Amino acid sequence: MDVNEYAAPKKDLLDDLQHEVIIEPVGKGIRFANLLIDTICVYVIFFAVAFALVFVKMSKGEPVDDSQVLYLFISYVILIGYFTVFEGLTGRTIGKIITGTRVYRLDGQPLTWKDTFLRAVIRLIPFEVFSGLGFAPWHDEWTKTTVGKR
């Protein structure tokens, strides 16, 4: 009996590159679930940061001002950071992890930090969220990306 007979079959390391990867686009329902979950996550992070800032000011005996510009800026930084870091590292946000989806480039190349940063910045455009009611949200269309399952 040959010992190699029971060995695992050898897999070509370039197999994924030689075969076309098929990405199954997801529907608007899953996209909405991603949006809802990620919005909740961003708000939780924002409130935690805002609470920490207020707590630090109060512990120093400083008056707490309600500078809306500062909190608006912080919220934008958190939103951009959340989507850029999560999608840049894994191609997934918490919402996408829960729904089993991922961000893909339409040309099949790996996501770049530029792609994820631009996707996040485009989300700041007023009414961008409603662009998803059409064919593709602007943050997908303008960065040539999509959300799907493999």
C-alpha contacts under 8 A as a table, 3 or more apart, distances in Angstrom:
res1	aa1	res2	aa2	distance
1	M	5	E	7.69
2	D	5	E	5.41
2	D	6	Y	8.00
3	V	6	Y	6.18
3	V	7	A	7.20
4	N	7	A	5.00
11	K	15	D	7.45
12	D	15	D	5.17
13	L	16	D	7.46
14	L	17	L	5.28
14	L	18	Q	6.29
15	D	18	Q	5.17
15	D	19	H	6.34
16	D	19	H	5.50
16	D	20	E	7.45
16	D	21	V	7.23
17	L	20	E	7.24
21	V	108	G	7.82
21	V	150	R	7.59
22	I	150	R	6.29
23	I	148	G	5.87
23	I	149	K	5.68
23	I	150	R	4.86
24	E	148	G	5.25
24	E	149	K	5.06
24	E	150	R	5.99
25	P	146	T	7.33
25	P	147	V	6.23
25	P	148	G	4.25
25	P	149	K	6.47
26	V	30	I	6.38
26	V	31	R	7.02
26	V	101	T	7.91
26	V	147	V	6.59
26	V	148	G	5.15
26	V	149	K	7.03
27	G	30	I	5.68
27	G	31	R	6.39
28	K	31	R	4.88
28	K	32	F	5.93
28	K	132	G	7.67
28	K	133	L	7.76
29	G	32	F	5.08
29	G	33	A	6.24
30	I	33	A	4.93
30	I	34	N	6.19
30	I	99	T	6.93
31	R	34	N	5.06
31	R	35	L	6.23
31	R	147	V	7.97
32	F	35	L	4.94
32	F	36	L	6.09
33	A	36	L	5.08
33	A	37	I	6.11
33	A	95	G	7.07
33	A	99	T	7.69
34	N	37	I	5.32
34	N	38	D	5.95
34	N	94	I	7.99
34	N	95	G	4.36
34	N	96	K	5.74
34	N	99	T	7.10
35	L	38	D	5.24
35	L	39	T	5.90
35	L	95	G	7.06
36	L	39	T	5.17
36	L	40	I	6.31
36	L	95	G	7.72
37	I	40	I	5.21
37	I	41	C	6.31
37	I	94	I	7.22
37	I	95	G	5.00
38	D	41	C	4.95
38	D	42	V	6.12
38	D	93	T	7.07
38	D	94	I	6.40
38	D	95	G	5.28
39	T	42	V	5.12
39	T	43	Y	6.18
40	I	43	Y	5.15
40	I	44	V	6.15
41	C	44	V	5.11
41	C	45	I	6.25
41	C	94	I	7.76
42	V	45	I	5.17
42	V	46	F	6.06
42	V	78	I	6.90
42	V	79	L	6.17
42	V	82	Y	7.06
43	Y	46	F	4.93
43	Y	47	F	6.02
44	V	47	F	5.28
44	V	48	A	6.14
45	I	48	A	5.13
45	I	49	V	6.20
45	I	78	I	7.39
46	F	49	V	5.19
46	F	50	A	6.01
46	F	74	I	7.56
46	F	75	S	6.09
46	F	78	I	6.69
47	F	50	A	4.98
47	F	51	F	5.84
48	A	51	F	5.14
48	A	52	A	6.12
49	V	52	A	5.05
49	V	53	L	6.20
50	A	53	L	5.12
50	A	54	V	6.24
50	A	71	Y	7.37
51	F	54	V	5.17
51	F	55	F	6.00
52	A	55	F	5.00
52	A	56	V	6.11
53	L	56	V	5.21
53	L	57	K	6.31
54	V	57	K	5.17
54	V	58	M	6.09
54	V	64	V	6.47
55	F	58	M	5.11
55	F	59	S	6.02
56	V	59	S	5.15
56	V	60	K	6.37
57	K	60	K	5.27
57	K	61	G	6.41
57	K	62	E	5.21
57	K	63	P	6.88
57	K	64	V	6.42
58	M	61	G	4.98
58	M	62	E	5.64
58	M	63	P	6.78
58	M	64	V	6.82
59	S	62	E	7.55
67	S	70	L	5.50
67	S	71	Y	6.65
68	Q	71	Y	5.15
68	Q	72	L	5.92
69	V	72	L	5.05
69	V	73	F	6.07
70	L	73	F	5.13
70	L	74	I	6.16
71	Y	74	I	4.93
71	Y	75	S	6.03
72	L	75	S	5.07
72	L	76	Y	6.30
73	F	76	Y	5.17
73	F	77	V	6.27
74	I	77	V	5.08
74	I	78	I	6.11
75	S	78	I	5.08
75	S	79	L	6.09
76	Y	79	L	5.12
76	Y	80	I	6.07
76	Y	124	L	7.65
77	V	80	I	5.25
77	V	81	G	5.80
78	I	81	G	4.99
78	I	82	Y	5.82
79	L	82	Y	5.21
79	L	83	F	6.43
79	L	120	A	7.20
80	I	83	F	5.60
80	I	84	T	5.90
80	I	117	F	6.97
80	I	120	A	5.00
80	I	121	V	6.15
81	G	84	T	5.13
81	G	85	V	5.71
81	G	120	A	7.91
82	Y	85	V	5.58
82	Y	86	F	6.04
82	Y	93	T	7.90
83	F	86	F	5.43
83	F	87	E	5.71
83	F	88	G	7.81
83	F	93	T	6.67
83	F	116	T	6.91
83	F	117	F	7.53
83	F	119	R	7.86
83	F	120	A	5.68
84	T	87	E	5.48
84	T	88	G	5.47
84	T	113	W	7.08
84	T	116	T	4.90
84	T	117	F	4.99
84	T	119	R	7.79
84	T	120	A	6.18
85	V	88	G	5.03
85	V	89	L	5.94
85	V	116	T	7.89
86	F	89	L	5.44
86	F	90	T	5.98
86	F	91	G	6.65
86	F	92	R	5.86
86	F	93	T	5.16
86	F	94	I	7.88
87	E	90	T	5.34
87	E	91	G	3.90
87	E	92	R	4.82
87	E	93	T	5.94
87	E	103	V	7.24
87	E	116	T	5.99
88	G	91	G	5.82
88	G	111	L	6.97
88	G	112	T	6.66
88	G	113	W	5.37
88	G	116	T	5.73
89	L	92	R	7.94
90	T	93	T	7.84
91	G	102	R	5.50
91	G	103	V	5.19
91	G	104	Y	7.37
91	G	111	L	7.14
92	R	95	G	7.66
92	R	96	K	5.25
92	R	97	I	5.98
92	R	101	T	7.14
92	R	102	R	5.09
92	R	103	V	6.41
93	T	96	K	5.06
93	T	97	I	6.11
94	I	97	I	5.01
94	I	98	I	6.26
95	G	98	I	5.24
95	G	99	T	6.29
96	K	99	T	5.08
96	K	100	G	5.69
96	K	101	T	4.82
96	K	102	R	5.99
97	I	100	G	5.09
97	I	101	T	6.36
97	I	102	R	7.63
98	I	101	T	7.92
100	G	149	K	7.02
101	T	147	V	6.50
101	T	148	G	5.39
101	T	149	K	5.12
102	R	147	V	5.48
102	R	148	G	5.68
102	R	149	K	6.41
103	V	111	L	7.81
103	V	145	T	6.75
103	V	146	T	5.66
103	V	147	V	4.48
103	V	148	G	6.54
104	Y	108	G	7.01
104	Y	109	Q	7.92
104	Y	110	P	7.20
104	Y	111	L	6.63
104	Y	145	T	5.49
104	Y	146	T	5.36
104	Y	147	V	6.08
104	Y	148	G	7.16
105	R	108	G	5.43
105	R	109	Q	5.98
105	R	110	P	6.64
105	R	111	L	6.15
105	R	144	K	6.06
105	R	145	T	4.19
105	R	146	T	6.30
106	L	109	Q	7.66
106	L	144	K	5.68
106	L	145	T	5.23
106	L	146	T	6.61
107	D	144	K	7.91
111	L	115	D	6.16
111	L	116	T	7.14
112	T	115	D	5.12
112	T	116	T	6.52
113	W	116	T	5.18
113	W	117	F	5.99
114	K	117	F	5.10
114	K	118	L	6.02
115	D	118	L	5.30
115	D	119	R	6.11
115	D	143	T	6.26
116	T	119	R	5.06
116	T	120	A	6.25
117	F	120	A	5.15
117	F	121	V	6.22
118	L	121	V	5.07
118	L	122	I	6.03
118	L	139	H	7.55
118	L	143	T	7.03
119	R	122	I	5.35
119	R	123	R	6.56
119	R	139	H	4.77
119	R	140	D	6.98
119	R	143	T	6.61
120	A	123	R	5.27
120	A	124	L	7.29
120	A	139	H	7.41
121	V	124	L	5.53
121	V	125	I	7.69
122	I	125	I	5.64
122	I	128	E	7.50
122	I	138	W	7.17
122	I	139	H	5.51
123	R	126	P	7.96
123	R	128	E	6.00
123	R	129	V	7.18
123	R	139	H	6.38
124	L	128	E	7.26
125	I	128	E	5.40
126	P	129	V	7.87
127	F	130	F	5.46
127	F	131	S	7.17
128	E	131	S	5.23
128	E	132	G	7.62
128	E	137	P	7.20
128	E	138	W	6.57
128	E	139	H	7.98
129	V	132	G	5.97
129	V	137	P	7.13
130	F	133	L	5.55
130	F	134	G	7.87
130	F	137	P	7.65
131	S	134	G	5.72
131	S	135	F	7.94
131	S	136	A	6.84
131	S	137	P	4.75
131	S	138	W	6.04
132	G	135	F	6.69
132	G	136	A	5.36
132	G	137	P	4.03
132	G	138	W	7.34
133	L	136	A	7.52
133	L	137	P	7.48
134	G	137	P	7.18
136	A	140	D	6.33
136	A	141	E	5.99
137	P	140	D	5.42
137	P	141	E	6.16
138	W	141	E	4.86
138	W	142	W	5.64
139	H	142	W	5.72
139	H	143	T	6.21
139	H	145	T	7.91
140	D	143	T	5.46
140	D	144	K	5.71
140	D	145	T	4.75
140	D	146	T	5.47
141	E	144	K	5.18
141	E	145	T	6.57
141	E	146	T	7.84
142	W	145	T	7.91
